[in-house]
Amino acid sequence: MAKISTDRESLARPIAKDIPNPPGRAEDSRSGNFRLPCAVPRGLTQFMRVLAVDPAIRNTGYAVLEGDPRKPTVLAYDVISIPQSIPQSAALAAIHTHLAHVIAKHQPDEVAVEGIIYVQSHRTAITMGAARAAALIAAADHGLPVYEYAPRKIKMAVVGKGTADKAQVAFMVRALLGLAETPPADAADALAIGLAHLQASDPIRAKLLDRHLI
């Protein structure tokens, strides 16, 4: 888990669980030049790379996946964990900075996030929206298109049940991706978002998953 300390240097330092490149795959040679957002779905892409984010003020999960729905590869996943002692404004800056480092390192083609869920507390809704905004701004700064998926659609795509709990999601993510260990809950949610997005590279699946470019 990527823990954020109270010093300024640590707030900007990226910490990620990187997965070694699969056998036979060369290091990424993309230059990282600024790209304008793609306004239309690309269709089925053989080696699309996606950054999936499950945003929250204190525990933002993220994952980088590559490939197609039939054979996805995990490049990195982790949780940006920020202590309660850090003010929300600094926490948002840390989320933005951390994800910007991840984007610069892994050069994703697209970004996927979970849609807004219903919460009874207005305060919770505001903080969730703020964390989501930090992630969206990081993507926009790098010219990346961002796609949104409803939580129930993600669970249906990965688990086969729209009401699956976090433990079921984590179990299925580990099984589908062949991970050596069960990822933390927030990272597992991000991996599930990434899997759903790769499935949506098929235009038919995109309609079933009801994805939206935001």
N, C-alpha and C positions, 0 to 999 in steps of 0.2 A: 504494500500500500504506500502511495506517495504521500508523505506527511509534510505539511507546510508549517514551518516554525515561525517565530515572531520577528526574526531579523529580516531586513529588506533584501539581502542577497538571496536568502532561501525562498522568498516569495517569488522570485523570478527564475529559480533553478528548476529545470524539468527533471522529473524522476519517473521512469517508466519501466514496466516489465516488458522487455523486448524479447520477441521470439526470433531465434536465429533464422537467417534466410534458408528456405528449403533447399535440398540438394539440387544442384544444377541451375539455381537461379542466381544471376549476377547481381551485384550491388546496383541500386537504382541510379541511373545516370541522368535523370531529369534535372533540368537546370533550376527549377523553382521560380521561373519568371512569372510575373503577375499575369493572371488569366481572367478574362471577363466571365461572369457567371453564364452557364449554359441554360437557356430558357426552356428547352424542351428535353424530354427524356431521350437518352442515347440509344435505347433499345438494348438488346442482349450484347454485352461486352465481355469478351473472354477474360481479360485481365484487369477488370475495373478494381480500383483501390478505394475503399471507403473509410472515413473516420466516423464512427458512431459514438454519440454522446448521450449520457443519461444525466442531465444537469441537476445539481442541488447545491445550495450554499456551502454546506459543510462536507459533503461527500459526493463529488462528481465522478461518475464512472465513464471511462472511455475505452474504445477498442479500435484497432486498425486491422481490417481484413482485406484480402485480395482474392481475386479469382471469379468464379461463377458459382451459381447455386449448387452445381453438382460436385464441385471440389474446391471449397473455400480454404484459404490459408490464413492463419492468424499471425500477424506481424508483431503486434504489441497489445497489451491491455493493462489497465491499472485503475486505481481510485485516487483522485486528488482529495486528500483528507486535510481539512483546515480546522484548527482548534477553535473552540468557542471564544477564547480570549482575543482572537483577531476580529476587529470590527467588520461588519458586512461589506463596507466599501472596499477595504483592503482584501477581503476574501474574493470579491468579484474581480478585482484587478489581478489577483493570483490565478483565478480560473482562466481568465483571458490570456494572461502571459503563458501559463503552462500549456494551454491548448495551442497557442501560437507556435511554441517550440515543437510540439508534436507534429503540427502541420508542416513546419519547415523541415523537420527531420524525415518524415515519411511521405510527404508530397501526395496526399490523397487526391483523387479525381473529384470526389463528391463527399458531402457530409450528410449524415442522417441523425435525426433527433426524434425523441418520443413526443407525441402531442400532449397538450395540456390536459391533465386529469382533473376530475371534480374533487374539490376539497371543501370542507365545511368552514375552515378558518380563512378569513380574508388575509390575515397576516401571513399564513403559510402560502397562499396563492401569490402574494406579492413577492415573497422571497424566492419562490420557485421560478416566477417569471423573470426576476432579475438575473438569476443564475443562467437561465436559458438565454437571456439577452447577451450575457457575456460570451457564451459559446457561439451564438449567431454572429456577433461582431467579429470574433476571431476568424470565423469562416469568411465573412464578407471582406475583411481586410486582405485576404489572400485570393479573392475573386472566385470562391468556390460556391457552387449551387448547393442549397440545403433542402433536404426532403424531410417531410414529417409523416409519422405513422401513429395511428391510434394505439394505445397500450393493448387493448383487446386483440387487435389485428396482429400485433407482434407476437403475443402469446399463442394465438391460434396458429401462426406460421411456424413457430418453433416447437411448441409443446402439443399443439392440436387441441387446445382447450383455452378459450378466452379468459377463463377465471383462474388460471394456474397461479399458484403462489410463487414467491421468490425461490424457495428451495427446489421446486419442480423446474423452474426456468434454468437455474444453475446446473441441475443434474442433466437436463437435456442439452444444454450448451456444451458441457464437458463431453458428453457422449458424441454429439454431432461433429464436434471439432477435434476430437481425439486428444483432448488436453490431458496432461499428466496429473493435474490436480484440479479440484473444484475451485473456480475463481470466486473472489469475494462477491457478495450479492450485487453491489452497484456495478462492478465490472461485468458480471454475468448479464445484467440487464443491457449494458452497452453492447456486449457481444451478440445478444439476441436481436437488438436493433440492427446491427450490422448484417446478421444473417437474413433478416427480413428484407433489408435493402438489396442484398444480392439476389434474393428471389424475385424482387420487383424489377430486376433488369430484364426479365421476361415480360413483355407488354401485357400478356394475359394475367399473369400474377400481379402486375402493377395495379390492374383494375380491381382484382379481388382484395388486395391489401389497402386499396383506397389511399394511395400515397398522394401527397400534395407538395408542390414546389413552393417554398415560402421565402 
